């Protein structure tokens, strides 16, 4: 696992993680299988790197080692972070970070042998930013893992810097980060297909405090929490990404009013995007679940495009805050909107 640097997030589950100084969430094998089945054609002859994964506990390692021959992988590399603080991270008792380079099940058994799973110790602590981890990253074609939520921005920046293909899991609100949204806008990163709503269950370390609703302990004493707003992020293409959204509604000035501080109409639900409107439209960030880059283009976000309301309206007529769009209420006051993405149809 990787060093934790706590930063504020919008989700209370992540707030809890921050307060507990932990963001170690173990992805379930079923969630991994549901997502990775969409990318099987991408893996043949490739080196896969799981750089936040203890091979003794990671379901990412389990998935790729068990499907190594089926996917036609060239090599599987995993590394994990191990804090020198024994009370910090890691499920195992070792105070050393470890790594593994796996080149297949030469015995043709269904389960790789211990010899084939030759786990070795790293000299450094296994942090994804360490020289050792970066050297392994340079070998990789595709990175697949669950990175520390609190370091998501820095983690993605490293993948972009080294021009890696990736499939990683994180919080959907990451699209609003200043260094992530431009990647979304320029089609350098997009949501994966398997999670579109609801929450997901993650196993957490034994000393993780279970305070959120939906947490549980199984019969073996393993702890789990359910986390809202989870999405896969990737830059690998898949067929369903190019299916047109079926538009049914028509434009209505009452249902689709114009913003006070940007020249675009409001569309409060993705399913209500008007089929007969070709100008800029503001939609919720959940639009990205249905985003077909052949059908729509992304022009920007309310964070970047909105004019300050102080230039438009008198103080006291609108709720103050960071950059957002506002809608007129009709009585001289204005309603502050949630974060919006501005889109436009590519064809009518």
N, C-alpha and C positions, 0 to 999 in steps of 0.2 A: 504494500500500500504506500501511499504518498503522504508527505508532510501536509499537515492541515493548517491553513491560514483562514481564520474565521472572518466572514464578511456578512452583512445583512442580506436576507433574502425575503421574498414575499410570502413564502409558504410556511405555515406554522411548524410543519414537520422539520423543515430545514432550520427554522429558528431554534427549534429544540436541539437539533444537531449542533448548531453554533454554540448554544449555551452549554451544551455538554462537551464542547470542544472535540466533537467526533463527526465525521461525515462518511463513515465506512458502512456502505450498504451493499450487501451481496445479492446479485441478480439471480433470479430463479432459472433453472434449466429450461423450464417450459417457456418463459418469456424469451430466452435466447433462441430456442428452437423456432418459435413463431416468427421471429424477425429474420433470422438468418436463412430461412428457407427461400426468401425472395432474392437471394444473391448467389446461389450456388454456382452460376455460370462464371462468376468473377474470381473464383478461388483457384482454379486449376493452374498448377505450376508456380503458385505464389508463396511468399513467405509471410505468414501471419504473426503479428506481435501483439500480445496481451500484456501491456506494461503496467498494469495496476492489479496483478493477479498472482496470488500465491498458488502455485500448481498443486499444492496439497489440499487446497480448499476451494479453488475457483471453478465455478460451473462453465466459464468460458473455456478454460483448459480442458475440462471434461468433454465439452461438446466437440472441440476441434481434434482432440486426440482420438476420440471414439469414431469420428467421421473423417479422419485424416486421409485414408485411401479413397473413400467415396468421393471426397471433394477434390482429390488429386493434388493435395498440398505438397509443396517442396520442403517446407520447414515450418515448425511452430516454435515460437520463442515466448516465454513468459517470465516476467520479473515482478517482484513485489517490494513494497516499502516495509522496512522494519525499523521502527524508532529505536534508538538506543535507550529510550525510556521504557522500561518493561511494562509500565502501566498505560502506555499510549496506544499503540496500534498492534494488530496482528493477533490471529487466533492461536498461533502456535507458540511454543515456549522458547523457540530459538531467539537469540538477541541479534541475529545476523540476517540481513536481507539475502534472498536466494534467487536463482534464476535457473531456467531449464531450456535447453535446445533439443527439440524432439523432431526426428526425421522419419518416423513411421514405426509401425508395429511389425518388425521383421519376423516375428514368430507367427504372424497371421492369426494371432488369437484375438478374441473380441476385446480383451482388456490388455493394455500395454503392461509389460513386466516392469518390476522395480529397476532392473538394469537399464531398460529402455528409458525409464523415467529418471535419468541421472540428474538429480538436483544438486546444484553447486552453490557455493556461497559467493556473494559479491563482495568486493573490497569496500565499496561505498555502501550507502544506506538504501539504495534501490529507488530513490526519488526519481520520478520521470525526467527531471531536469539535470540529473547527475551526468558526468562524462560517460560513465559506463552505460547508463540507460540510453543516452543519445547515440552512442556507438552502435548499440543493438537496434535502435530505431532506424538508423541509416540502412541497415540490412533489409528492413521490412518493406513489403509492398502494400499491405493492408493492416491497419491497427483496429483491433476490436476489443472493447473493454467497457467497464463502468468507472469513469474517472471520478476523483473526489469532487463532489458538487461545489464545494467552496472554491475550487481552483479551476472551474470549467473554462473561464475566459483564457487563462494562461495555458491550459492544456490544449485548447483548440488552436490558439496562436502558434504553438509549437508544431502542431500537425500541418498547419498551413505553411509555416516557414520551411519545413522539410518536404513539402509537396507530397504528402502521404494521402492515400485513400483510407477511409475510416468508416466504422460503424460504432458509434458510442451512445450511451444512454445518459440522459440528463433531464433537467426541468424545462418545460416548454417556455417559461418566461425568459430563458436565456436568449431568446431571439431579440429581446429588447436591449440587450447589452450593446454598448457602443461599438465593440469590435466584432460582435456576432451578426448584428443586423445587416451591415454592408455585405457580408458573405451570403446571407439569405437573398438580399436584393439582386446580387450579381450571379445568382445560381451557382455558388461555390459550395453551398451546404443546404440541405433540406431535411424535412422530417422523413423518417422511415415509415413503412406502411402498417405495421402491426398494432400500434397503440393509437387510438383515436379519441378515447374518452375514459372516464373513470380513473381509478387509482390502481397502483401496483404494490404487491407485497414484496418486501425485502427482508432478508435475514440480517440481523445486526449483532455486534459483539456481545459477549455475555455480560459485560458491565455497562451496557447501554441502558439508560433510564427509560422505562416504558411509561410515558405520560400521555401520549396522544391517543385519541379514539381509534379503534381498529387494531391496536397492538395486541399481541398474544404470545403465549409460551406453549410450545408443543409438548408432547409426552416425554421427549428426551431432554427437555429443559432449554431448547433452542428458542431464541427470541426473534420476533418478527414485528415489523411495523408496515402499515399501508401508507403510501405517499401519493398525493394528488399531483396532477399536472405533469406526469412523466411522458417523455417522448424519446424515440430514437433519433439521432442526428447522423447524417451520412452525406457522402459525396459520390456514392455509387448509385447508378441509375437502376430502376426497376420498372416493369411494364405498366403497372397501375398508376404510376405517376403521370402518365400521358393520356389518361381518360378524361374527357370533357365533363365538367360539372353541368348537370342538366338544369337549365334555368327556366323557371315557370312564371315568375312575377314580372309585371310591367312597371315602368317608372311612375311614381306618384309624388308630386311635390309635398304632399302631406306626410306620406310615409318615409320620404327620402329628402328631408330638408337640407339646405346648404349650411355649412359651418360658418360661424361668424368670423373666424380668423384663418380660413383657407378656402380656396375655390374648389370645393369638392362636395359631393352629397354624402349623407350618412346612410349606411346600410347596416342595420344592427345585427342581422343574422346572415351568415354566408348563404343559406338556402334562399334568401330573399334578394339576392343580387338581380337587378332588373335586366331582362334580356334585350331591352330596347334602349339602353343608355350606354353611350360610348365614351363619356367623359370620365374624369377621375372620381373614384368612389372610396370612402373610408369604410373598412371592414374590421371586425375583431381579429386578433392574432390567431384564433382558431381557424381562420380561413386557410392557414398554411396546411391544415390537414387535408384540404381538397385542392390545393394549388397545383394546377397543370400549367407548366411554363409555356406550353404551346397555345393555351387559351387566354392567359392573362400575363401582363407584365407588372412588376412591383415598382412603383415610382418613389416610395419613401415611407416614412413613418410620421406620426403626429409629433414625436419627439424632435424630429429634424425639420419638419415643414411648417409647423404652426407659428403664426405671428403672435408676439406677446399681446395678451388681452389689454395690457395697460396702454397700448397704442390705439385701442379700438373702443373701449368702454370705460365708464367712470368707475373709480374704486368703490367697492361695496356692491356692485351689480353682478359680480362673478366670484366664484371660489378661487382663491389664489393657490398656486402650486407650481410644479414644474411644467414644462411644455406639454400641452394637450390641446385638442380641439374643443371648441365650445359651440353649443347650439342655442339660438335665441329662444327664450320662453314665451315671447310675445308681450311681455309686460315690462320690458326694459332690463330684465335680468337675463342671465345666461347660465346654461347647464354645462358643467364640466364632464367630458366624456372619459371613458376608459381609453387605454392605449389603442390606437388605430393604425392599420397599415393602409396606405393608399395604393390602389390598383387601377388598372385600365384594361379593357378587353383588347386583345390583339386582332380579333375579327368579330364581325357581327353576324 
